Amino acid sequence: MTYQLSGALLAGFLMLAGMPHLQAQNQSSSDRLPMLDEERAEWVAERIFQNECAQQVSCLTSWNAGEDFPSLGIGHFIWYRQAQQEPFVESFPGLLAFYVAQGVDLPGWLAGLPEWDSPWPDRAAFMADYDGERLQGLREFLYQTRAVQAQYIIRRMAQSLPGLMAASDRPQQIENLFYQIAGADLPYGMYALIDYVNFKGEGTSIDERYQGEGWGLLQVLEFMLDHPPRVPSQPELLERFAAAARAVLARRIDNAPPERGEERWRDGWNNRTYTYIPD
């Protein structure tokens, strides 16, 4: 099979209005979303690749200093070792399952891993293997299958709403705000939701917390509800979303264990939120 960012794989899956194969199980959160045609879906995918990797192939297999896990692909999907416990939602095994469901053959060594657990015991072992056959081949595979990763990222956002509503004591307000943002300045509103869910998660996992407070999409939406615009000065919706994201991320940095040193990421995280605002 040949993988291209443009083409049948992307066009056939990334049209979110309707998505008939998902409607039966999740009609309320798929058929009301704006449609992303192939060109707009490509635009979203390339923005995510830019945000996470500056579109550098070398970044597709990363292990950041100060973290205890690798981050892989255009979405920097987290991958844990066997029995590893962290306060972040693991996403790379889900991507692998999605590849298989889409009929994409995984690299042989990857397909043969027990339970799809990360094989590297620590960052030093990963970096020692960086120029080896496994990681070189994995980077090439991840680069050639960017379209499939984009499908996975967009699908995750499209299916997130029921969980957001279930985790909130204001489900109807969360639903209304979710759709308002999705429809704002197309494709920017869809991009903002898609990218933030990929970037910092849905915010519904009770394990993904510092000092009891999360930092995902749910927390951003709730921050917006808690801080409505003042009349008559009413900032644009995506400006409010970006500002709420920065506030939630600042709270995460303040709450984070000091040894994680999350202050170093503040500027990059903030700059990312500004990409949600139309030029």
JOTABEL-V751144 format. One record per residue. N is the residue number from 1. RES is the residue in one letter. PHI is phi in whole degrees, -180 to 180 (none if undefined). D_FIRST is the distance of its C-alpha to the first C-alpha in Angstrom with 2 decimals. Layout:
BEGIN
n=N res=RES phi=PHI d_first=D_FIRST
n=N res=RES phi=PHI d_first=D_FIRST
END
This chain:
BEGIN
n=1 res=M phi=none d_first=0.00
n=2 res=T phi=-102 d_first=3.82
n=3 res=Y phi=-115 d_first=6.56
n=4 res=Q phi=-130 d_first=9.92
n=5 res=L phi=-64 d_first=13.19
n=6 res=S phi=-95 d_first=14.01
n=7 res=G phi=127 d_first=12.37
n=8 res=A phi=-62 d_first=11.67
n=9 res=L phi=-59 d_first=10.80
n=10 res=L phi=-71 d_first=13.98
n=11 res=A phi=-64 d_first=16.09
n=12 res=G phi=-75 d_first=15.54
n=13 res=F phi=-113 d_first=16.61
n=14 res=L phi=-90 d_first=18.98
n=15 res=M phi=-95 d_first=21.71
n=16 res=L phi=-79 d_first=24.18
n=17 res=A phi=-73 d_first=27.01
n=18 res=G phi=105 d_first=26.68
n=19 res=M phi=33 d_first=23.42
n=20 res=P phi=-55 d_first=24.41
n=21 res=H phi=-73 d_first=22.38
n=22 res=L phi=-106 d_first=24.42
n=23 res=Q phi=-60 d_first=27.72
n=24 res=A phi=-61 d_first=29.10
n=25 res=Q phi=-94 d_first=29.00
n=26 res=N phi=-152 d_first=29.69
n=27 res=Q phi=-61 d_first=31.06
n=28 res=S phi=-64 d_first=33.63
n=29 res=S phi=-112 d_first=31.27
n=30 res=S phi=-122 d_first=28.42
n=31 res=D phi=-77 d_first=30.07
n=32 res=R phi=-97 d_first=32.60
n=33 res=L phi=-81 d_first=30.28
n=34 res=P phi=-61 d_first=29.85
n=35 res=M phi=-82 d_first=26.71
n=36 res=L phi=-105 d_first=24.34
n=37 res=D phi=-73 d_first=22.78
n=38 res=E phi=-59 d_first=19.66
n=39 res=E phi=-64 d_first=21.91
n=40 res=R phi=-70 d_first=23.85
n=41 res=A phi=-64 d_first=20.98
n=42 res=E phi=-60 d_first=19.64
n=43 res=W phi=-60 d_first=23.24
n=44 res=V phi=-63 d_first=23.52
n=45 res=A phi=-61 d_first=20.39
n=46 res=E phi=-69 d_first=21.65
n=47 res=R phi=-65 d_first=25.11
n=48 res=I phi=-65 d_first=24.08
n=49 res=F phi=-61 d_first=22.29
n=50 res=Q phi=-66 d_first=25.54
n=51 res=N phi=-61 d_first=27.75
n=52 res=E phi=-87 d_first=26.26
n=53 res=C phi=-133 d_first=25.19
n=54 res=A phi=49 d_first=26.71
n=55 res=Q phi=58 d_first=23.14
n=56 res=Q phi=-100 d_first=23.52
n=57 res=V phi=-60 d_first=20.62
n=58 res=S phi=-61 d_first=23.36
n=59 res=C phi=-83 d_first=24.19
n=60 res=L phi=-70 d_first=20.91
n=61 res=T phi=-127 d_first=22.52
n=62 res=S phi=-125 d_first=26.16
n=63 res=W phi=-141 d_first=29.23
n=64 res=N phi=-69 d_first=32.12
n=65 res=A phi=-59 d_first=35.61
n=66 res=G phi=90 d_first=37.66
n=67 res=E phi=-112 d_first=34.81
n=68 res=D phi=-114 d_first=34.04
n=69 res=F phi=-162 d_first=30.26
n=70 res=P phi=-82 d_first=27.16
n=71 res=S phi=-125 d_first=25.40
n=72 res=L phi=-126 d_first=21.66
n=73 res=G phi=84 d_first=19.09
n=74 res=I phi=-67 d_first=19.98
n=75 res=G phi=-101 d_first=22.26
n=76 res=H phi=48 d_first=23.86
n=77 res=F phi=-73 d_first=23.21
n=78 res=I phi=-77 d_first=25.98
n=79 res=W phi=-134 d_first=25.50
n=80 res=Y phi=-103 d_first=28.55
n=81 res=R phi=-74 d_first=29.77
n=82 res=Q phi=-58 d_first=30.92
n=83 res=A phi=67 d_first=33.87
n=84 res=Q phi=-72 d_first=33.90
n=85 res=Q phi=-119 d_first=35.72
n=86 res=E phi=-142 d_first=35.55
n=87 res=P phi=-84 d_first=36.65
n=88 res=F phi=-135 d_first=33.15
n=89 res=V phi=-76 d_first=30.43
n=90 res=E phi=-75 d_first=27.56
n=91 res=S phi=-126 d_first=24.17
n=92 res=F phi=-67 d_first=21.49
n=93 res=P phi=-59 d_first=21.40
n=94 res=G phi=-64 d_first=20.96
n=95 res=L phi=-64 d_first=17.87
n=96 res=L phi=-61 d_first=16.50
n=97 res=A phi=-63 d_first=17.44
n=98 res=F phi=-68 d_first=15.76
n=99 res=Y phi=-54 d_first=12.36
n=100 res=V phi=-61 d_first=12.99
n=101 res=A phi=-63 d_first=14.29
n=102 res=Q phi=-89 d_first=11.26
n=103 res=G phi=80 d_first=9.14
n=104 res=V phi=-93 d_first=7.69
n=105 res=D phi=-76 d_first=8.66
n=106 res=L phi=-80 d_first=11.61
n=107 res=P phi=-54 d_first=13.14
n=108 res=G phi=-55 d_first=15.41
n=109 res=W phi=-64 d_first=18.66
n=110 res=L phi=-73 d_first=17.80
n=111 res=A phi=-63 d_first=16.81
n=112 res=G phi=-88 d_first=20.07
n=113 res=L phi=-70 d_first=22.37
n=114 res=P phi=-63 d_first=25.14
n=115 res=E phi=59 d_first=25.01
n=116 res=W phi=56 d_first=22.52
n=117 res=D phi=-85 d_first=25.61
n=118 res=S phi=-61 d_first=25.68
n=119 res=P phi=-88 d_first=26.74
n=120 res=W phi=-96 d_first=28.94
n=121 res=P phi=-72 d_first=32.59
n=122 res=D phi=-163 d_first=33.52
n=123 res=R phi=-64 d_first=32.74
n=124 res=A phi=-61 d_first=34.30
n=125 res=A phi=-67 d_first=31.95
n=126 res=F phi=-63 d_first=28.92
n=127 res=M phi=-66 d_first=30.25
n=128 res=A phi=-66 d_first=31.05
n=129 res=D phi=-95 d_first=27.42
n=130 res=Y phi=-59 d_first=26.17
n=131 res=D phi=-97 d_first=25.62
n=132 res=G phi=-82 d_first=24.57
n=133 res=E phi=-62 d_first=21.34
n=134 res=R phi=-63 d_first=20.39
n=135 res=L phi=-75 d_first=20.90
n=136 res=Q phi=-63 d_first=19.67
n=137 res=G phi=-66 d_first=16.28
n=138 res=L phi=-67 d_first=16.39
n=139 res=R phi=-61 d_first=17.27
n=140 res=E phi=-63 d_first=14.38
n=141 res=F phi=-61 d_first=11.95
n=142 res=L phi=-67 d_first=14.09
n=143 res=Y phi=-68 d_first=14.27
n=144 res=Q phi=-72 d_first=10.63
n=145 res=T phi=-112 d_first=10.39
n=146 res=R phi=-58 d_first=13.74
n=147 res=A phi=-62 d_first=12.93
n=148 res=V phi=-67 d_first=12.33
n=149 res=Q phi=-64 d_first=15.54
n=150 res=A phi=-62 d_first=17.30
n=151 res=Q phi=-58 d_first=16.66
n=152 res=Y phi=-62 d_first=18.16
n=153 res=I phi=-65 d_first=21.08
n=154 res=I phi=-69 d_first=21.97
n=155 res=R phi=-62 d_first=21.80
n=156 res=R phi=-60 d_first=24.13
n=157 res=M phi=-63 d_first=26.64
n=158 res=A phi=-62 d_first=26.57
n=159 res=Q phi=-99 d_first=27.43
n=160 res=S phi=-84 d_first=30.03
n=161 res=L phi=-60 d_first=33.03
n=162 res=P phi=-56 d_first=34.39
n=163 res=G phi=-68 d_first=34.56
n=164 res=L phi=-62 d_first=36.27
n=165 res=M phi=-66 d_first=38.79
n=166 res=A phi=-66 d_first=39.48
n=167 res=A phi=-88 d_first=40.22
n=168 res=S phi=-111 d_first=42.60
n=169 res=D phi=-89 d_first=46.16
n=170 res=R phi=-131 d_first=45.51
n=171 res=P phi=-60 d_first=42.49
n=172 res=Q phi=-68 d_first=43.37
n=173 res=Q phi=-68 d_first=43.93
n=174 res=I phi=-62 d_first=40.65
n=175 res=E phi=-60 d_first=38.81
n=176 res=N phi=-62 d_first=40.67
n=177 res=L phi=-67 d_first=40.06
n=178 res=F phi=-55 d_first=36.33
n=179 res=Y phi=-72 d_first=35.94
n=180 res=Q phi=-62 d_first=38.33
n=181 res=I phi=-66 d_first=36.28
n=182 res=A phi=-57 d_first=32.98
n=183 res=G phi=-90 d_first=34.60
n=184 res=A phi=-83 d_first=36.31
n=185 res=D phi=46 d_first=35.53
n=186 res=L phi=-48 d_first=32.02
n=187 res=P phi=-96 d_first=29.54
n=188 res=Y phi=-63 d_first=31.65
n=189 res=G phi=-64 d_first=32.77
n=190 res=M phi=-63 d_first=29.34
n=191 res=Y phi=-59 d_first=28.22
n=192 res=A phi=-59 d_first=31.32
n=193 res=L phi=-68 d_first=30.62
n=194 res=I phi=-61 d_first=26.89
n=195 res=D phi=-68 d_first=27.61
n=196 res=Y phi=-68 d_first=30.70
n=197 res=V phi=-63 d_first=29.19
n=198 res=N phi=-67 d_first=26.43
n=199 res=F phi=-73 d_first=29.16
n=200 res=K phi=-132 d_first=31.93
n=201 res=G phi=83 d_first=30.86
n=202 res=E phi=-75 d_first=32.46
n=203 res=G phi=85 d_first=35.77
n=204 res=T phi=-98 d_first=36.31
n=205 res=S phi=-77 d_first=36.13
n=206 res=I phi=-71 d_first=39.67
n=207 res=D phi=-80 d_first=38.53
n=208 res=E phi=-90 d_first=37.14
n=209 res=R phi=-146 d_first=40.65
n=210 res=Y phi=-118 d_first=43.12
n=211 res=Q phi=51 d_first=46.72
n=212 res=G phi=81 d_first=45.65
n=213 res=E phi=-120 d_first=43.95
n=214 res=G phi=-93 d_first=40.27
n=215 res=W phi=-144 d_first=38.36
n=216 res=G phi=-89 d_first=35.49
n=217 res=L phi=-59 d_first=35.07
n=218 res=L phi=-57 d_first=37.76
n=219 res=Q phi=-67 d_first=40.28
n=220 res=V phi=-66 d_first=39.58
n=221 res=L phi=-63 d_first=40.12
n=222 res=E phi=-67 d_first=43.23
n=223 res=F phi=-62 d_first=44.56
n=224 res=M phi=-63 d_first=44.28
n=225 res=L phi=-66 d_first=46.19
n=226 res=D phi=-77 d_first=48.80
n=227 res=H phi=-130 d_first=49.29
n=228 res=P phi=-66 d_first=49.50
n=229 res=P phi=-67 d_first=50.23
n=230 res=R phi=-89 d_first=53.88
n=231 res=V phi=-83 d_first=55.30
n=232 res=P phi=-90 d_first=55.84
n=233 res=S phi=-81 d_first=53.45
n=234 res=Q phi=-123 d_first=50.05
n=235 res=P phi=-64 d_first=47.07
n=236 res=E phi=-59 d_first=43.82
n=237 res=L phi=-58 d_first=41.62
n=238 res=L phi=-72 d_first=38.78
n=239 res=E phi=-66 d_first=41.46
n=240 res=R phi=-66 d_first=42.86
n=241 res=F phi=-61 d_first=39.47
n=242 res=A phi=-64 d_first=38.96
n=243 res=A phi=-65 d_first=42.55
n=244 res=A phi=-65 d_first=42.21
n=245 res=A phi=-61 d_first=39.09
n=246 res=R phi=-64 d_first=41.09
n=247 res=A phi=-65 d_first=43.98
n=248 res=V phi=-67 d_first=41.90
n=249 res=L phi=-68 d_first=40.25
n=250 res=A phi=-63 d_first=43.74
n=251 res=R phi=-64 d_first=44.96
n=252 res=R phi=-60 d_first=42.16
n=253 res=I phi=-60 d_first=43.18
n=254 res=D phi=-65 d_first=46.80
n=255 res=N phi=-87 d_first=46.07
n=256 res=A phi=-67 d_first=43.73
n=257 res=P phi=-57 d_first=45.12
n=258 res=P phi=-54 d_first=46.66
n=259 res=E phi=-67 d_first=44.85
n=260 res=R phi=-78 d_first=41.50
n=261 res=G phi=59 d_first=42.81
n=262 res=E phi=-73 d_first=40.89
n=263 res=E phi=-57 d_first=43.19
n=264 res=R phi=-63 d_first=41.12
n=265 res=W phi=-97 d_first=38.29
n=266 res=R phi=-56 d_first=40.57
n=267 res=D phi=-62 d_first=40.21
n=268 res=G phi=-64 d_first=36.43
n=269 res=W phi=-63 d_first=36.19
n=270 res=N phi=-62 d_first=38.76
n=271 res=N phi=-61 d_first=37.08
n=272 res=R phi=-63 d_first=33.86
n=273 res=T phi=-66 d_first=35.83
n=274 res=Y phi=-69 d_first=37.18
n=275 res=T phi=-72 d_first=33.73
n=276 res=Y phi=-79 d_first=34.06
n=277 res=I phi=-97 d_first=36.93
n=278 res=P phi=-57 d_first=36.28
n=279 res=D phi=-64 d_first=37.29
END
